Amino acid sequence: MDDGSENGCFKVAVPAKNEKEARKYVSGNGEVIAVKDITEDYPISAEKVGEALERAGFGKTEMDLIVRCLQMNNIAH
């Protein structure tokens, strides 16, 4: 994205099902220069997320909700 400032371009990773949703997610924050699917570059383990949440003191229900949301949106596997 180019935010129009003297700092110029920067990268941002956003959760989106397609390019249209990615552009909508960042709308109003500058000009979108390019969109690239990086899903395969950054695999997220649902098991490791669960373990991290448990270490952080989350309860079972909260952990289940967070991990399931990530799985339902194909963010964690």
C-alpha positions, 0 to 999 in steps of 0.5 A, spaced: 500 500 500 502 507 498 499 511 504 501 517 500 506 520 506 513 521 505 514 513 508 511 511 501 509 504 501 508 498 506 506 491 506 500 489 510 497 482 511 490 481 512 485 475 512 480 475 506 477 470 502 479 473 495 482 480 492 475 484 493 475 482 500 482 484 501 481 491 498 475 492 502 479 491 508 484 496 507 479 501 504 481 508 506 488 507 508 491 508 502 492 506 494 493 498 494 499 497 489 498 489 489 495 483 492 498 477 493 495 470 496 500 468 501 496 463 505 501 457 503 507 462 505 505 462 512 501 456 514 498 457 521 497 450 526 491 450 529 494 446 534 500 451 536 495 456 536 491 452 541 497 451 545 499 458 545 492 460 548 492 455 553 499 458 555 496 465 555 491 463 560 485 462 556 479 458 558 477 452 554 471 455 551 475 461 549 480 457 546 475 453 542 472 459 539 478 462 537 481 456 534 474 454 530 474 461 527 481 460 524 479 453 521 472 455 519 476 461 515 481 457 512 486 461 516 489 455 521 489 448 519 
